[in-house]
Amino acid sequence: MPASDAKIKANAKYNKNHYDSMLIRVPKGKREIISEHAKDYDGSLNKFLNRAVDETMERDKNKG
């Protein structure tokens, strides 16, 4: 059953108030490779990318 217009509107409002969006560009074909890896380890591309960023920032912070 498709989501109602009210549900779509409520989701958009929630996302606008709770999340920032970013666009990243990767070479052709790499998105699929990253997505498959994410499925194997985190289940979602978004969760995987957030974890990758967090871990890299923590590692960089500890270098200095």
N, CA and C atoms as a LAMMPS dump frame, in Angstrom:
ITEM: TIMESTEP
0
ITEM: NUMBER OF ATOMS
192
ITEM: BOX BOUNDS ff ff ff
-5.0000000000000000e+02 5.0000000000000000e+02
-5.0000000000000000e+02 5.0000000000000000e+02
-5.0000000000000000e+02 5.0000000000000000e+02
ITEM: ATOMS id mol type element x y z
1 1 1 N 0.839 -1.165 0
2 1 2 C 0 0 0
3 1 3 C 0.896 1.244 0
4 2 1 N 0.703 2.149 -0.949
5 2 2 C 1.532 3.356 -0.996
6 2 3 C 1.245 4.283 0.178
7 3 1 N 2.259 5.052 0.538
8 3 2 C 2.113 6.003 1.646
9 3 3 C 1.163 7.127 1.243
10 4 1 N 0.403 7.601 2.206
11 4 2 C -0.527 8.702 1.949
12 4 3 C 0.249 10.001 1.778
13 5 1 N -0.388 10.983 1.188
14 5 2 C 0.241 12.294 1.031
15 5 3 C 0.616 12.877 2.393
16 6 1 N -0.228 12.663 3.389
17 6 2 C 0.047 13.177 4.729
18 6 3 C 1.303 12.528 5.309
19 7 1 N 1.459 11.219 5.104
20 7 2 C 2.632 10.497 5.611
21 7 3 C 3.896 10.986 4.911
22 8 1 N 3.829 11.174 3.61
23 8 2 C 4.973 11.659 2.846
24 8 3 C 5.364 13.054 3.334
25 9 1 N 4.378 13.902 3.54
26 9 2 C 4.623 15.263 4.015
27 9 3 C 5.228 15.249 5.428
28 10 1 N 4.699 14.394 6.302
29 10 2 C 5.219 14.293 7.669
30 10 3 C 6.665 13.792 7.664
31 11 1 N 6.964 12.813 6.831
32 11 2 C 8.338 12.3 6.736
33 11 3 C 9.289 13.371 6.235
34 12 1 N 8.86 14.129 5.235
35 12 2 C 9.705 15.198 4.689
36 12 3 C 9.975 16.259 5.75
37 13 1 N 8.96 16.615 6.511
38 13 2 C 9.122 17.615 7.575
39 13 3 C 10.079 17.109 8.649
40 14 1 N 9.923 15.854 9.052
41 14 2 C 10.814 15.259 10.06
42 14 3 C 12.254 15.272 9.551
43 15 1 N 12.459 14.798 8.335
44 15 2 C 13.808 14.744 7.774
45 15 3 C 14.429 16.131 7.689
46 16 1 N 13.648 17.125 7.28
47 16 2 C 14.153 18.493 7.175
48 16 3 C 14.612 19.018 8.535
49 17 1 N 13.888 18.676 9.582
50 17 2 C 14.196 19.167 10.917
51 17 3 C 15.277 18.377 11.649
52 18 1 N 15.57 17.155 11.209
53 18 2 C 16.485 16.298 11.954
54 18 3 C 17.751 15.881 11.207
55 19 1 N 17.802 16.129 9.919
56 19 2 C 18.943 15.659 9.138
57 19 3 C 19.444 16.731 8.188
58 20 1 N 20.745 16.7 7.918
59 20 2 C 21.346 17.469 6.839
60 20 3 C 21.58 16.494 5.688
61 21 1 N 21.54 16.997 4.486
62 21 2 C 21.792 16.166 3.314
63 21 3 C 23.112 16.547 2.677
64 22 1 N 23.768 15.529 2.097
65 22 2 C 25.018 15.747 1.38
66 22 3 C 24.96 14.947 0.091
67 23 1 N 25.54 15.484 -0.946
68 23 2 C 25.659 14.766 -2.202
69 23 3 C 27.125 14.416 -2.372
70 24 1 N 27.41 13.148 -2.604
71 24 2 C 28.796 12.764 -2.891
72 24 3 C 28.838 12.157 -4.283
73 25 1 N 29.958 12.31 -4.923
74 25 2 C 30.14 11.755 -6.251
75 25 3 C 31.252 10.716 -6.188
76 26 1 N 31 9.581 -6.812
77 26 2 C 31.996 8.515 -6.897
78 26 3 C 32.089 8.087 -8.356
79 27 1 N 33.199 7.487 -8.755
80 27 2 C 33.327 7.026 -10.135
81 27 3 C 32.239 6.012 -10.488
82 28 1 N 31.849 5.994 -11.753
83 28 2 C 30.834 5.044 -12.231
84 28 3 C 31.172 3.637 -11.763
85 29 1 N 30.177 2.956 -11.244
86 29 2 C 30.336 1.58 -10.793
87 29 3 C 30.726 1.446 -9.325
88 30 1 N 31.309 2.483 -8.76
89 30 2 C 31.766 2.382 -7.37
90 30 3 C 30.602 2.391 -6.39
91 31 1 N 29.512 3.077 -6.736
92 31 2 C 28.351 3.118 -5.836
93 31 3 C 27.845 1.707 -5.555
94 32 1 N 27.773 0.897 -6.591
95 32 2 C 27.29 -0.481 -6.424
96 32 3 C 28.243 -1.289 -5.547
97 33 1 N 29.535 -1.1 -5.713
98 33 2 C 30.529 -1.806 -4.902
99 33 3 C 30.376 -1.404 -3.437
100 34 1 N 30.242 -0.108 -3.188
101 34 2 C 30.081 0.387 -1.815
102 34 3 C 28.771 -0.112 -1.221
103 35 1 N 27.706 -0.08 -2.014
104 35 2 C 26.395 -0.539 -1.533
105 35 3 C 26.421 -2.012 -1.142
106 36 1 N 27.061 -2.836 -1.946
107 36 2 C 27.153 -4.264 -1.632
108 36 3 C 27.96 -4.479 -0.353
109 37 1 N 29.047 -3.751 -0.204
110 37 2 C 29.848 -3.848 1.017
111 37 3 C 29.012 -3.435 2.228
112 38 1 N 28.29 -2.348 2.084
113 38 2 C 27.456 -1.856 3.186
114 38 3 C 26.412 -2.888 3.586
115 39 1 N 25.795 -3.54 2.615
116 39 2 C 24.795 -4.581 2.919
117 39 3 C 25.412 -5.7 3.749
118 40 1 N 26.643 -6.058 3.416
119 40 2 C 27.318 -7.157 4.121
120 40 3 C 27.683 -6.797 5.562
121 41 1 N 27.934 -5.516 5.844
122 41 2 C 28.434 -5.14 7.159
123 41 3 C 27.476 -4.299 7.992
124 42 1 N 26.77 -3.357 7.399
125 42 2 C 25.92 -2.452 8.163
126 42 3 C 24.451 -2.541 7.785
127 43 1 N 24.155 -3.083 6.648
128 43 2 C 22.768 -3.201 6.218
129 43 3 C 22.275 -2.05 5.374
130 44 1 N 22.826 -0.86 5.552
131 44 2 C 22.371 0.259 4.724
132 44 3 C 23.556 1.111 4.304
133 45 1 N 23.44 1.691 3.129
134 45 2 C 24.492 2.55 2.604
135 45 3 C 24.685 3.766 3.503
136 46 1 N 23.598 4.372 3.932
137 46 2 C 23.691 5.554 4.78
138 46 3 C 24.397 5.246 6.103
139 47 1 N 24.022 4.155 6.737
140 47 2 C 24.649 3.775 8.008
141 47 3 C 26.143 3.502 7.816
142 48 1 N 26.482 2.823 6.734
143 48 2 C 27.877 2.525 6.452
144 48 3 C 28.679 3.808 6.242
145 49 1 N 28.147 4.727 5.439
146 49 2 C 28.871 5.967 5.166
147 49 3 C 29.045 6.799 6.435
148 50 1 N 28.029 6.852 7.276
149 50 2 C 28.163 7.567 8.543
150 50 3 C 29.244 6.942 9.417
151 51 1 N 29.268 5.616 9.477
152 51 2 C 30.292 4.928 10.274
153 51 3 C 31.681 5.183 9.704
154 52 1 N 31.814 5.14 8.383
155 52 2 C 33.108 5.367 7.74
156 52 3 C 33.617 6.776 8.034
157 53 1 N 32.746 7.757 7.956
158 53 2 C 33.131 9.139 8.247
159 53 3 C 33.525 9.274 9.712
160 54 1 N 32.705 8.748 10.61
161 54 2 C 32.999 8.848 12.047
162 54 3 C 34.335 8.202 12.396
163 55 1 N 34.568 7.004 11.87
164 55 2 C 35.817 6.301 12.181
165 55 3 C 37.022 7.026 11.61
166 56 1 N 36.907 7.564 10.413
167 56 2 C 38.016 8.293 9.804
168 56 3 C 38.315 9.572 10.57
169 57 1 N 37.275 10.298 10.963
170 57 2 C 37.49 11.531 11.732
171 57 3 C 38.137 11.23 13.08
172 58 1 N 37.71 10.159 13.73
173 58 2 C 38.3 9.776 15.017
174 58 3 C 39.766 9.392 14.838
175 59 1 N 40.058 8.619 13.795
176 59 2 C 41.434 8.212 13.516
177 59 3 C 42.304 9.436 13.218
178 60 1 N 41.782 10.37 12.425
179 60 2 C 42.532 11.595 12.103
180 60 3 C 42.786 12.426 13.342
181 61 1 N 41.777 12.524 14.211
182 61 2 C 41.901 13.305 15.441
183 61 3 C 42.994 12.727 16.341
184 62 1 N 43.093 11.419 16.385
185 62 2 C 44.077 10.762 17.252
186 62 3 C 45.499 10.789 16.686
187 63 1 N 45.655 11.151 15.413
188 63 2 C 46.983 11.25 14.815
189 63 3 C 47.744 12.456 15.337
190 64 1 N 46.997 13.55 15.598
191 64 2 C 47.624 14.808 15.973
192 64 3 C 47.967 14.845 17.389
